[in-house]
Amino acid sequence: MKSSRPDVHRKFHALPQLRFEDQQLTSFSGLIVVQELFRRLDIKARLRRCFRDVKVTPIFGHTKIVLLLIVHMVLGFRELRDIRYYVDDPLVKRILGLKRLPDVATISRALSSADEHSVQRLHQLLRELVLVRLAALCVGCVTLDFDGSVIGTSRHAQGTAVGFNRKKKGQRSYYPLFCTVAQTGQVLDVLHRSGNVHDSNGAKAFIRECIGIVKAAVPGVRIEVRMDSAFFSEDIISMLDKDDVEYTISVPFERLAALKARIEARHLWHEFSDTCSYFALHWKPKKWKRRSRFLVIRTAAPIQRKGPLQLDLFVPYEYGYEFKVIVTNKGLTAKKVVAFHSGRGSQEGIFAELKSGNTLAYVPCRTWVGNQIYLLCALFAHNLTRELQMIADPPSRSTLEKRPALWNFTRLGTLRRRIIQRAGRLITPQNRLTLSMSTNKAVETELLHYLEALKKAA
């Protein structure tokens, strides 16, 4: 039906008068889905067990503080003081089981007063939630990616140090090492470290521990590992071979003069695409005890032209070669090994989402333990929203060469805009608690889809 212009347009001039009242209004109606997820996973009781040995029991308690921080990050807030913008939200209070929210000073004191034993139990809980999902998937292989990420800060927090930082030189930072699972897009565990350490610092023990817990949780599964050149060492490669783990590791061949000379002297290259060619060799550095399979790949790439250009003339492209070397114990063809190793980019996507949409790049307090807990809360928020989507929908793809996630995940920021950040009112018609929301068919469909999926999975 065609509408007339007067039916569509209207002039507005007056500004409404503002009035602030307690009306049981919420800006985050979608938290009802998160509340149901917490109930299904029994998050409150499991967090309570993480802090069972804390002797001093404040009014709010460490369990409530950690749960509040997880909700804080799901809502998309960054700094602790941002809590004042939803301190009166009734749905946030309900999900936490509180009549009022703590202030910033209370949260800071709670973070600082926690002990290392509680932090270790939080690590264990983070791993448990991921391992339960892996066991339920019944996949033939589990792909673990290891890499570090810089968390910079302008404050002198405990354990921060000036280290390598390509974007902000001289900034103090942490440099945690992450282990992510490619199939679920979740973070399995993290090793918290100061910012002035090398990528491989503490890596061997951390890698072995992560592999061990996956083997224990999913017996008989084939484990694959992908790492960059910082982890290229005989100790790590020997450990992976001994533990029967498949791996691909980038090789810093520029530092290996003998390998570099062999690449420069090579004339016969095998092509596996129009722009890529390779050759393989069984080789070892001089001080190593055993040989490994090395794949040398060269890719045709345009050479950057520097200096002035005459724009009225045709400038042809000039192509040179970019080289990379991968060491692996996989028996696949070179093309499949390269595709598998290139899948490491999915981990960078996880880091980007954690920093842009989940406050990973924020250091809230000055204590080492407090900042560890805040980091773990960011990882919990990420993993739980991924778990929500895995409960609601079946896998959208099978295992592919690059090992992408089995689900086509929606980013947390998109989930916020779609369903979480929705206005509503808590009312009690006929003494029955009801969350009233504005009519929107898309929001209603998606919100009910998540709630029904959670009830079926319970």
VOPAGU-2260 file (C-alpha; in pm, 1 decimal, decimal comma):
REM VOPAGU-2260
SITE   aa  ch    i         X         Y         Z
SITE  MET   A    0       0,0       0,0       0,0
SITE  LYS   A    1     134,4     336,6     -98,4
SITE  SER   A    2     136,3     603,1     174,7
SITE  SER   A    3      77,8     970,3     118,8
SITE  ARG   A    4     336,0    1231,4     212,6
SITE  PRO   A    5     133,7    1371,8     507,3
SITE  ASP   A    6     105,5    1019,3     650,3
SITE  VAL   A    7     485,3     985,5     651,4
SITE  HIS   A    8     627,8    1327,4     739,0
SITE  ARG   A    9     572,5    1539,7    1047,1
SITE  LYS   A   10     753,1    1839,8    1194,2
SITE  PHE   A   11     896,1    1823,9    1547,1
SITE  HIS   A   12    1032,8    2131,5    1724,2
SITE  ALA   A   13     987,3    2094,1    2099,7
SITE  LEU   A   14    1240,6    1904,6    2308,9
SITE  PRO   A   15    1088,4    1669,7    2568,8
SITE  GLN   A   16    1138,7    1749,6    2934,1
SITE  LEU   A   17    1379,9    1512,3    3109,8
SITE  ARG   A   18    1270,9    1323,1    3419,5
SITE  PHE   A   19    1474,1    1049,5    3591,0
SITE  GLU   A   20    1274,7     793,6    3790,3
SITE  ASP   A   21    1314,2     443,7    3923,2
SITE  GLN   A   22    1098,3     250,6    3676,6
SITE  GLN   A   23    1270,1     -93,3    3672,1
SITE  LEU   A   24    1399,5     -17,8    3323,8
SITE  THR   A   25    1690,5    -215,5    3180,4
SITE  SER   A   26    1914,2    -134,8    2886,7
SITE  PHE   A   27    2029,9    -495,9    2853,1
SITE  SER   A   28    1725,9    -718,5    2808,4
SITE  GLY   A   29    1940,5    -975,1    2624,3
SITE  LEU   A   30    2114,9   -1058,6    2951,5
SITE  ILE   A   31    1830,5   -1300,8    3014,7
SITE  VAL   A   32    2007,5   -1533,0    2767,9
SITE  VAL   A   33    2337,1   -1494,9    2956,2
SITE  GLN   A   34    2156,2   -1563,0    3285,2
SITE  GLU   A   35    2018,0   -1888,1    3143,3
SITE  LEU   A   36    2365,0   -1983,0    3013,7
SITE  PHE   A   37    2515,6   -1923,5    3359,5
SITE  ARG   A   38    2243,1   -2138,5    3514,2
SITE  ARG   A   39    2294,2   -2422,7    3268,0
SITE  LEU   A   40    2673,3   -2427,1    3316,8
SITE  ASP   A   41    2641,7   -2371,6    3695,0
SITE  ILE   A   42    2892,6   -2087,7    3668,8
SITE  LYS   A   43    2818,6   -1934,1    4010,2
SITE  ALA   A   44    2886,1   -2253,6    4206,0
SITE  ARG   A   45    3197,7   -2332,6    4002,3
SITE  LEU   A   46    3336,3   -1984,3    4059,0
SITE  ARG   A   47    3259,5   -2016,8    4430,2
SITE  ARG   A   48    3479,6   -2325,6    4447,1
SITE  CYS   A   49    3767,6   -2130,4    4290,6
SITE  PHE   A   50    3775,9   -1898,7    4594,3
SITE  ARG   A   51    3697,5   -2152,5    4866,5
SITE  ASP   A   52    4034,1   -2104,8    5041,1
SITE  VAL   A   53    4018,4   -1724,1    5068,2
SITE  LYS   A   54    4019,9   -1655,6    5441,0
SITE  VAL   A   55    3880,3   -1301,5    5439,0
SITE  THR   A   56    3520,7   -1301,4    5316,8
SITE  PRO   A   57    3406,5    -948,7    5223,0
SITE  ILE   A   58    3041,5    -854,9    5186,7
SITE  PHE   A   59    3033,4    -894,1    4810,1
SITE  GLY   A   60    3282,2   -1180,6    4786,3
SITE  HIS   A   61    3528,6   -1265,8    4511,8
SITE  THR   A   62    3274,5   -1483,6    4331,1
SITE  LYS   A   63    3035,6   -1192,2    4281,9
SITE  ILE   A   64    3319,7    -964,0    4172,9
SITE  VAL   A   65    3443,9   -1207,7    3907,0
SITE  LEU   A   66    3089,1   -1271,0    3784,9
SITE  LEU   A   67    3030,7    -895,4    3767,6
SITE  LEU   A   68    3347,3    -849,2    3559,6
SITE  ILE   A   69    3239,5   -1120,7    3316,0
SITE  VAL   A   70    2901,7    -949,5    3274,1
SITE  HIS   A   71    3081,7    -613,4    3251,0
SITE  MET   A   72    3278,9    -740,0    2950,7
SITE  VAL   A   73    2981,8    -908,2    2785,5
SITE  LEU   A   74    2805,5    -571,3    2798,4
SITE  GLY   A   75    3101,0    -410,6    2620,5
SITE  PHE   A   76    3240,5    -184,1    2894,1
SITE  ARG   A   77    3614,9    -140,0    2934,5
SITE  GLU   A   78    3724,9      41,8    3250,7
SITE  LEU   A   79    3615,2     -46,9    3602,9
SITE  ARG   A   80    3469,0     297,2    3657,8
SITE  ASP   A   81    3226,6     238,3    3368,0
SITE  ILE   A   82    3018,6      33,3    3612,7
SITE  ARG   A   83    2855,2     356,7    3729,3
SITE  TYR   A   84    2667,9     376,5    3396,3
SITE  TYR   A   85    2460,3      64,9    3471,5
SITE  VAL   A   86    2477,3      56,8    3851,3
SITE  ASP   A   87    2097,2      88,3    3866,8
SITE  ASP   A   88    2014,8    -172,0    3601,8
SITE  PRO   A   89    1773,1    -425,2    3757,1
SITE  LEU   A   90    1857,9    -711,4    3520,5
SITE  VAL   A   91    2229,4    -685,9    3596,7
SITE  LYS   A   92    2149,0    -702,5    3968,4
SITE  ARG   A   93    1928,5   -1008,2    3915,5
SITE  ILE   A   94    2189,2   -1202,3    3720,0
SITE  LEU   A   95    2442,6   -1134,3    3999,5
SITE  GLY   A   96    2199,0   -1191,7    4286,2
SITE  LEU   A   97    2262,8    -847,8    4438,8
SITE  LYS   A   98    2046,9    -561,3    4560,0
SITE  ARG   A   99    2317,3    -310,8    4470,6
SITE  LEU   A  100    2643,8    -326,2    4279,0
SITE  PRO   A  101    2985,9    -268,4    4438,0
SITE  ASP   A  102    3177,8      49,6    4367,5
SITE  VAL   A  103    3514,0      70,5    4190,5
SITE  ALA   A  104    3718,3      74,2    4512,5
SITE  THR   A  105    3551,9    -245,6    4634,2
SITE  ILE   A  106    3626,1    -421,4    4305,7
SITE  SER   A  107    3990,1    -309,6    4310,4
SITE  ARG   A  108    4038,5    -431,9    4667,6
SITE  ALA   A  109    3882,1    -767,3    4582,8
SITE  LEU   A  110    4110,5    -814,5    4282,2
SITE  SER   A  111    4416,8    -725,9    4487,1
SITE  SER   A  112    4328,5    -950,5    4782,3
SITE  ALA   A  113    4290,9   -1273,1    4582,1
SITE  ASP   A  114    4567,5   -1532,9    4604,1
SITE  GLU   A  115    4758,0   -1743,1    4351,2
SITE  HIS   A  116    4565,9   -2059,5    4443,2
SITE  SER   A  117    4240,2   -1892,9    4338,5
SITE  VAL   A  118    4397,4   -1780,4    4011,5
SITE  GLN   A  119    4510,9   -2135,2    3937,3
SITE  ARG   A  120    4159,7   -2266,1    3999,1
SITE  LEU   A  121    4022,5   -2003,1    3759,7
SITE  HIS   A  122    4270,3   -2133,1    3500,1
SITE  GLN   A  123    4143,2   -2482,9    3566,6
SITE  LEU   A  124    3779,7   -2375,9    3527,3
SITE  LEU   A  125    3861,2   -2198,2    3200,1
SITE  ARG   A  126    4015,1   -2520,5    3067,9
SITE  GLU   A  127    3727,4   -2737,6    3193,0
SITE  LEU   A  128    3464,9   -2540,0    3001,7
SITE  VAL   A  129    3660,1   -2578,6    2675,6
SITE  LEU   A  130    3749,2   -2944,8    2729,2
SITE  VAL   A  131    3386,2   -3043,2    2793,3
SITE  ARG   A  132    3294,8   -2894,8    2456,4
SITE  LEU   A  133    3584,4   -3074,1    2282,9
SITE  ALA   A  134    3481,4   -3406,2    2435,5
SITE  ALA   A  135    3123,9   -3354,6    2314,5
SITE  LEU   A  136    3236,4   -3273,2    1957,9
SITE  CYS   A  137    3391,6   -3616,5    1897,0
SITE  VAL   A  138    3634,1   -3472,1    1641,6
SITE  GLY   A  139    3922,0   -3673,7    1500,0
SITE  CYS   A  140    4181,3   -3403,4    1560,7
SITE  VAL   A  141    4227,2   -3099,3    1782,6
SITE  THR   A  142    4434,3   -2807,9    1653,0
SITE  LEU   A  143    4613,9   -2593,2    1911,8
SITE  ASP   A  144    4767,1   -2256,8    1820,0
SITE  PHE   A  145    5027,6   -2094,1    2043,9
SITE  ASP   A  146    5127,8   -1729,2    2029,8
SITE  GLY   A  147    5185,5   -1427,8    2251,4
SITE  SER   A  148    5012,1   -1090,4    2246,6
SITE  VAL   A  149    5124,5    -759,2    2394,4
SITE  ILE   A  150    4899,6    -592,3    2655,2
SITE  GLY   A  151    5033,9    -241,4    2701,0
SITE  THR   A  152    4968,0       6,7    2980,4
SITE  SER   A  153    5076,9     354,0    3082,6
SITE  ARG   A  154    5077,1     268,7    3453,7
SITE  HIS   A  155    5350,4      95,2    3653,5
SITE  ALA   A  156    5159,5    -221,5    3731,6
SITE  GLN   A  157    5331,0    -509,4    3909,1
SITE  GLY   A  158    5511,5    -734,6    3663,5
SITE  THR   A  159    5496,2    -497,9    3366,7
SITE  ALA   A  160    5820,0    -420,2    3183,0
SITE  VAL   A  161    5940,0    -247,9    2869,7
SITE  GLY   A  162    5974,0    -502,7    2591,0
SITE  PHE   A  163    5934,5    -533,4    2217,5
SITE  ASN   A  164    5636,3    -330,1    2100,1
SITE  ARG   A  165    5613,6    -250,6    1731,8
SITE  LYS   A  166    5340,6      12,4    1770,8
SITE  LYS   A  167    5431,6     184,9    2099,1
SITE  LYS   A  168    5801,0     162,6    2165,9
SITE  GLY   A  169    5904,6     205,7    2528,4
SITE  GLN   A  170    5558,5     126,7    2668,0
SITE  ARG   A  171    5535,0     -99,6    2970,7
SITE  SER   A  172    5339,6    -416,1    2906,2
SITE  TYR   A  173    5252,4    -775,0    2980,2
SITE  TYR   A  174    5322,4   -1044,0    2721,9
SITE  PRO   A  175    5096,6   -1343,6    2794,3
SITE  LEU   A  176    5120,4   -1663,2    2590,9
SITE  PHE   A  177    4785,8   -1798,9    2468,9
SITE  CYS   A  178    4674,5   -2143,7    2363,4
SITE  THR   A  179    4365,9   -2136,2    2139,7
SITE  VAL   A  180    4159,9   -2421,1    1995,2
SITE  ALA   A  181    4098,7   -2378,5    1623,0
SITE  GLN   A  182    3785,7   -2597,1    1610,1
SITE  THR   A  183    3590,2   -2394,5    1868,0
SITE  GLY   A  184    3761,6   -2055,5    1845,4
SITE  GLN   A  185    3807,8   -2054,2    2223,8
SITE  VAL   A  186    4107,7   -1985,7    2447,4
SITE  LEU   A  187    4214,8   -2304,3    2625,7
SITE  ASP   A  188    4462,5   -2140,6    2864,5
SITE  VAL   A  189    4702,0   -1849,9    2906,8
SITE  LEU   A  190    5047,7   -1810,4    3059,5
SITE  HIS   A  191    5077,9   -1466,1    3217,6
SITE  ARG   A  192    5423,8   -1309,0    3167,9
SITE  SER   A  193    5605,5    -977,5    3194,7
SITE  GLY   A  194    5650,1    -768,8    2881,6
SITE  ASN   A  195    6028,2    -805,2    2851,0
SITE  VAL   A  196    6039,7   -1182,7    2789,4
SITE  HIS   A  197    6090,0   -1369,1    2464,2
SITE  ASP   A  198    5798,6   -1555,3    2306,5
SITE  SER   A  199    5953,6   -1887,3    2402,3
SITE  ASN   A  200    5994,7   -1799,6    2771,9
SITE  GLY   A  201    5818,9   -2074,3    2967,5
SITE  ALA   A  202    5667,3   -2201,8    2643,0
SITE  LYS   A  203    5790,5   -2562,2    2654,0
SITE  ALA   A  204    5627,1   -2645,8    2987,6
SITE  PHE   A  205    5310,2   -2456,7    2894,2
SITE  ILE   A  206    5280,6   -2636,5    2558,3
SITE  ARG   A  207    5334,1   -2976,0    2720,1
SITE  GLU   A  208    5072,8   -2899,7    2987,8
SITE  CYS   A  209    4810,6   -2792,8    2730,5
SITE  ILE   A  210    4874,2   -3101,2    2517,0
SITE  GLY   A  211    4855,4   -3324,6    2824,2
SITE  ILE   A  212    4517,5   -3195,4    2942,6
SITE  VAL   A  213    4366,9   -3229,0    2593,8
SITE  LYS   A  214    4491,2   -3589,5    2568,5
SITE  ALA   A  215    4347,6   -3667,8    2911,5
SITE  ALA   A  216    4009,4   -3509,7    2831,6
SITE  VAL   A  217    3974,1   -3651,5    2478,3
SITE  PRO   A  218    4154,5   -3989,0    2470,2
SITE  GLY   A  219    4269,2   -4108,8    2129,1
SITE  VAL   A  220    4235,0   -3770,9    1959,2
SITE  ARG   A  221    4505,1   -3659,1    1715,7
SITE  ILE   A  222    4662,9   -3331,3    1827,8
SITE  GLU   A  223    4806,2   -3073,6    1586,2
SITE  VAL   A  224    5010,1   -2769,5    1683,8
SITE  ARG   A  225    5089,1   -2451,1    1489,1
SITE  MET   A  226    5346,7   -2194,1    1600,6
SITE  ASP   A  227    5552,1   -1906,9    1461,7
SITE  SER   A  228    5929,2   -1880,3    1434,0
SITE  ALA   A  229    5976,2   -1772,4    1798,1
SITE  PHE   A  230    5911,0   -2132,6    1903,0
SITE  PHE   A  231    6158,6   -2288,1    1658,9
SITE  SER   A  232    6397,2   -2486,8    1878,2
SITE  GLU   A  233    6527,8   -2839,8    1902,7
SITE  ASP   A  234    6380,8   -2882,8    2253,3
SITE  ILE   A  235    6025,2   -2803,3    2146,5
SITE  ILE   A  236    6044,3   -3007,4    1824,0
SITE  SER   A  237    6190,5   -3307,4    2007,0
SITE  MET   A  238    5919,1   -3283,0    2273,3
SITE  LEU   A  239    5642,3   -3276,2    2009,6
SITE  ASP   A  240    5792,1   -3572,0    1822,6
SITE  LYS   A  241    5822,8   -3767,3    2146,7
SITE  ASP   A  242    5460,7   -3693,8    2242,8
SITE  ASP   A  243    5338,3   -3798,1    1895,2
SITE  VAL   A  244    5202,1   -3451,7    1817,2
SITE  GLU   A  245    5182,1   -3322,8    1460,3
SITE  TYR   A  246    5318,0   -2972,4    1411,8
SITE  THR   A  247    5409,7   -2696,1    1171,1
SITE  ILE   A  248    5649,8   -2426,7    1291,6
SITE  SER   A  249    5777,9   -2125,9    1100,4
SITE  VAL   A  250    6157,3   -2121,9    1063,0
SITE  PRO   A  251    6367,9   -1804,2    1103,6
SITE  PHE   A  252    6584,8   -1908,7     809,3
SITE  GLU   A  253    6754,6   -1566,7     789,0
SITE  ARG   A  254    6948,5   -1664,1    1103,0
SITE  LEU   A  255    7050,2   -2002,5     964,0
SITE  ALA   A  256    7331,8   -1928,3     719,9
SITE  ALA   A  257    7359,7   -2285,3     587,6
SITE  LEU   A  258    6987,2   -2307,9     513,4
SITE  LYS   A  259    6983,1   -1962,7     357,3
SITE  ALA   A  260    7270,1   -2060,0     127,2
SITE  ARG   A  261    7083,5   -2371,9      12,5
SITE  ILE   A  262    6776,8   -2164,7     -69,2
SITE  GLU   A  263    6981,7   -1913,5    -269,4
SITE  ALA   A  264    7155,6   -2191,8    -463,5
SITE  ARG   A  265    6833,2   -2377,6    -546,1
SITE  HIS   A  266    6734,5   -2390,2    -914,6
SITE  LEU   A  267    6466,1   -2660,7    -929,8
SITE  TRP   A  268    6138,5   -2556,5    -767,5
SITE  HIS   A  269    5810,0   -2750,7    -775,0
SITE  GLU   A  270    5499,7   -2544,2    -846,4
SITE  PHE   A  271    5168,5   -2598,1    -668,6
SITE  SER   A  272    4999,1   -2277,9    -793,3
SITE  ASP   A  273    5057,0   -1998,0   -1042,8
SITE  THR   A  274    5245,1   -1786,2    -790,0
SITE  CYS   A  275    5379,9   -2039,9    -538,3
SITE  SER   A  276    5651,8   -2302,6    -567,9
SITE  TYR   A  277    5843,7   -2508,8    -315,6
SITE  PHE   A  278    6108,0   -2767,4    -247,9
SITE  ALA   A  279    6149,7   -3002,9      46,2
SITE  LEU   A  280    6459,1   -3126,4     223,9
SITE  HIS   A  281    6545,9   -3335,7     526,8
SITE  TRP   A  282    6793,1   -3116,6     708,6
SITE  LYS   A  283    6910,8   -3013,9    1051,3
SITE  PRO   A  284    7104,6   -2719,5    1190,3
SITE  LYS   A  285    7463,2   -2799,5    1272,6
SITE  LYS   A  286    7414,7   -2849,7    1647,7
SITE  TRP   A  287    7091,1   -3050,3    1625,5
SITE  LYS   A  288    7093,8   -3425,6    1673,2
SITE  ARG   A  289    6829,4   -3532,1    1422,2
SITE  ARG   A  290    6696,2   -3423,4    1084,9
SITE  SER   A  291    6348,0   -3289,6    1018,6
SITE  ARG   A  292    6132,5   -3215,5     717,1
SITE  PHE   A  293    6173,2   -2856,3     599,1
SITE  LEU   A  294    5948,9   -2701,9     332,8
SITE  VAL   A  295    6081,8   -2391,9     156,4
SITE  ILE   A  296    5808,7   -2187,8     -13,4
SITE  ARG   A  297    5854,6   -1893,0    -242,4
SITE  THR   A  298    5570,3   -1667,7    -353,8
SITE  ALA   A  299    5579,9   -1419,6    -639,9
SITE  ALA   A  300    5504,3   -1073,0    -505,2
SITE  PRO   A  301    5519,2    -724,1    -660,1
SITE  ILE   A  302    5825,3    -521,5    -569,4
SITE  GLN   A  303    5747,7    -189,7    -402,8
SITE  ARG   A  304    5873,3      99,4    -613,3
SITE  LYS   A  305    6026,7     382,6    -413,8
SITE  GLY   A  306    6102,3     729,0    -540,8
SITE  PRO   A  307    5913,2     963,9    -775,6
SITE  LEU   A  308    5681,8     821,7   -1043,1
SITE  GLN   A  309    5579,8     972,9   -1372,7
SITE  LEU   A  310    5205,8     926,0   -1355,2
SITE  ASP   A  311    5150,9     988,8   -1727,3
SITE  LEU   A  312    5360,7     684,0   -1818,6
SITE  PHE   A  313    5268,3     317,8   -1791,4
SITE  VAL   A  314    5450,7     156,0   -1500,2
SITE  PRO   A  315    5467,2    -223,9   -1534,3
SITE  TYR   A  316    5465,1    -448,1   -1229,5
SITE  GLU   A  317    5793,2    -602,0   -1130,5
SITE  TYR   A  318    5777,6    -927,2    -938,9
SITE  GLY   A  319    6023,1   -1072,6    -694,5
SITE  TYR   A  320    5988,8   -1353,9    -443,7
SITE  GLU   A  321    5896,1   -1375,8     -77,8
SITE  PHE   A  322    6031,8   -1678,7     104,4
SITE  LYS   A  323    5915,0   -1869,0     409,6
SITE  VAL   A  324    6027,3   -2198,1     560,2
SITE  ILE   A  325    5815,9   -2442,6     760,8
SITE  VAL   A  326    5941,8   -2737,4     963,6
SITE  THR   A  327    5686,4   -3015,4    1005,5
SITE  ASN   A  328    5641,6   -3382,7    1081,2
SITE  LYS   A  329    5317,3   -3404,4     882,9
SITE  GLY   A  330    5312,8   -3649,3     592,6
SITE  LEU   A  331    5080,9   -3432,5     382,1
SITE  THR   A  332    5165,9   -3273,9      48,9
SITE  ALA   A  333    5340,5   -2938,0      54,0
SITE  LYS   A  334    5025,7   -2758,2     -62,2
SITE  LYS   A  335    4818,6   -2899,4     224,8
SITE  VAL   A  336    5091,1   -2827,4     481,3
SITE  VAL   A  337    5109,5   -2463,9     367,7
SITE  ALA   A  338    4730,2   -2431,9     380,5
SITE  PHE   A  339    4722,8   -2583,8     729,9
SITE  HIS   A  340    4996,2   -2350,6     855,7
SITE  SER   A  341    4829,2   -2046,0     699,5
SITE  GLY   A  342    4524,6   -2119,4     914,5
SITE  ARG   A  343    4713,9   -1964,9    1206,2
SITE  GLY   A  344    4558,4   -1637,1    1097,4
SITE  SER   A  345    4237,8   -1738,3    1275,5
SITE  GLN   A  346    4420,0   -1695,2    1607,4
SITE  GLU   A  347    4505,1   -1336,7    1514,5
SITE  GLY   A  348    4134,1   -1285,2    1457,1
SITE  ILE   A  349    4064,5   -1409,9    1810,5
SITE  PHE   A  350    4322,7   -1166,5    1950,2
SITE  ALA   A  351    4169,7    -880,9    1750,5
SITE  GLU   A  352    3821,9    -956,2    1884,9
SITE  LEU   A  353    3949,7    -993,0    2241,8
SITE  LYS   A  354    4124,7    -656,2    2228,4
SITE  SER   A  355    3866,6    -453,9    2036,4
SITE  GLY   A  356    3546,2    -597,5    2177,9
SITE  ASN   A  357    3643,7    -766,2    2503,4
SITE  THR   A  358    3883,9    -535,0    2692,7
SITE  LEU   A  359    4186,8    -766,3    2669,2
SITE  ALA   A  360    4412,3    -464,8    2611,0
SITE  TYR   A  361    4316,2    -297,1    2941,5
SITE  VAL   A  362    4518,5    -323,5    3264,4
SITE  PRO   A  363    4285,3    -225,5    3552,1
SITE  CYS   A  364    4499,4    -233,1    3866,8
SITE  ARG   A  365    4856,5    -238,3    3995,8
SITE  THR   A  366    4878,2    -592,4    4131,6
SITE  TRP   A  367    4995,1    -899,9    3940,3
SITE  VAL   A  368    4714,6   -1124,1    4070,9
SITE  GLY   A  369    4443,1    -865,5    4010,2
SITE  ASN   A  370    4545,0    -816,5    3648,2
SITE  GLN   A  371    4556,1   -1193,7    3596,3
SITE  ILE   A  372    4197,5   -1226,3    3720,8
SITE  TYR   A  373    4082,1    -942,4    3495,9
SITE  LEU   A  374    4250,7   -1109,6    3197,2
SITE  LEU   A  375    4083,2   -1440,8    3282,1
SITE  CYS   A  376    3744,3   -1267,4    3307,0
SITE  ALA   A  377    3791,6   -1138,8    2950,8
SITE  LEU   A  378    3868,5   -1493,7    2835,8
SITE  PHE   A  379    3563,5   -1629,1    3022,2
SITE  ALA   A  380    3340,0   -1372,2    2852,0
SITE  HIS   A  381    3479,6   -1469,2    2510,6
SITE  ASN   A  382    3457,1   -1845,0    2566,9
SITE  LEU   A  383    3107,9   -1831,7    2717,5
SITE  THR   A  384    2961,5   -1634,4    2426,7
SITE  ARG   A  385    3120,4   -1885,2    2188,1
SITE  GLU   A  386    2971,3   -2167,4    2397,8
SITE  LEU   A  387    2629,6   -2000,2    2374,2
SITE  GLN   A  388    2645,8   -2005,7    1994,6
SITE  MET   A  389    2767,7   -2366,2    1986,7
SITE  ILE   A  390    2473,6   -2472,8    2204,5
SITE  ALA   A  391    2223,7   -2284,0    1989,7
SITE  ASP   A  392    2334,8   -2402,3    1644,0
SITE  PRO   A  393    2495,4   -2712,8    1490,7
SITE  PRO   A  394    2841,0   -2688,6    1326,4
SITE  SER   A  395    2826,7   -2506,6     992,9
SITE  ARG   A  396    3131,0   -2673,7     835,4
SITE  SER   A  397    3344,5   -2983,2     859,9
SITE  THR   A  398    3719,7   -3000,6     916,4
SITE  LEU   A  399    3897,4   -2820,6     631,2
SITE  GLU   A  400    4262,7   -2786,0     532,1
SITE  LYS   A  401    4312,0   -2455,3     714,7
SITE  ARG   A  402    4127,7   -2583,6    1022,7
SITE  PRO   A  403    3882,0   -2294,8    1053,7
SITE  ALA   A  404    3632,5   -2300,2    1339,5
SITE  LEU   A  405    3353,8   -2552,9    1289,9
SITE  TRP   A  406    3097,6   -2277,4    1353,9
SITE  ASN   A  407    3056,0   -1950,8    1168,5
SITE  PHE   A  408    3068,8   -1745,4    1487,9
SITE  THR   A  409    2905,8   -1407,6    1535,3
SITE  ARG   A  410    3134,9   -1154,6    1701,4
SITE  LEU   A  411    3051,1   -1051,4    2056,1
SITE  GLY   A  412    3008,5    -688,4    1943,4
SITE  THR   A  413    2745,7    -798,4    1692,2
SITE  LEU   A  414    2563,4   -1001,7    1957,4
SITE  ARG   A  415    2552,7    -693,8    2177,9
SITE  ARG   A  416    2394,5    -482,9    1906,1
SITE  ARG   A  417    2145,9    -752,5    1805,5
SITE  ILE   A  418    2005,2    -885,3    2131,4
SITE  ILE   A  419    2193,1    -782,0    2447,3
SITE  GLN   A  420    2169,1    -403,1    2433,4
SITE  ARG   A  421    1790,0    -391,5    2415,1
SITE  ALA   A  422    1568,9    -175,1    2634,0
SITE  GLY   A  423    1308,8    -343,9    2850,9
SITE  ARG   A  424    1097,9    -308,0    3162,8
SITE  LEU   A  425    1057,2    -551,9    3451,0
SITE  ILE   A  426     688,9    -571,4    3544,9
SITE  THR   A  427     476,5    -809,6    3756,4
SITE  PRO   A  428     130,9    -856,3    3601,5
SITE  GLN   A  429     -72,4   -1097,4    3814,8
SITE  ASN   A  430     231,4   -1135,7    4042,7
SITE  ARG   A  431     435,7   -1295,4    3763,5
SITE  LEU   A  432     775,3   -1142,6    3685,0
SITE  THR   A  433     782,0   -1035,4    3319,7
SITE  LEU   A  434    1040,3    -863,5    3101,8
SITE  SER   A  435     856,9    -637,4    2860,7
SITE  MET   A  436    1037,0    -535,7    2542,1
SITE  SER   A  437     949,6    -335,3    2234,5
SITE  THR   A  438     808,1    -533,0    1942,9
SITE  ASN   A  439    1082,8    -629,4    1698,3
SITE  LYS   A  440    1044,1    -952,0    1504,5
SITE  ALA   A  441    1417,8   -1002,5    1438,5
SITE  VAL   A  442    1511,2    -953,5    1805,3
SITE  GLU   A  443    1224,7   -1174,2    1923,4
SITE  THR   A  444    1319,5   -1456,2    1685,7
SITE  GLU   A  445    1688,1   -1460,3    1779,1
SITE  LEU   A  446    1632,0   -1416,4    2152,9
SITE  LEU   A  447    1379,0   -1698,1    2170,2
SITE  HIS   A  448    1604,0   -1917,6    1956,4
SITE  TYR   A  449    1885,6   -1893,2    2213,2
SITE  LEU   A  450    1652,9   -1946,6    2510,1
SITE  GLU   A  451    1487,5   -2253,5    2356,9
SITE  ALA   A  452    1824,8   -2402,4    2263,9
SITE  LEU   A  453    1952,2   -2356,0    2621,4
SITE  LYS   A  454    1639,0   -2519,5    2768,3
SITE  LYS   A  455    1674,5   -2818,3    2535,0
SITE  ALA   A  456    2042,2   -2858,1    2623,3
SITE  ALA   A  457    1978,2   -2848,9    2999,6
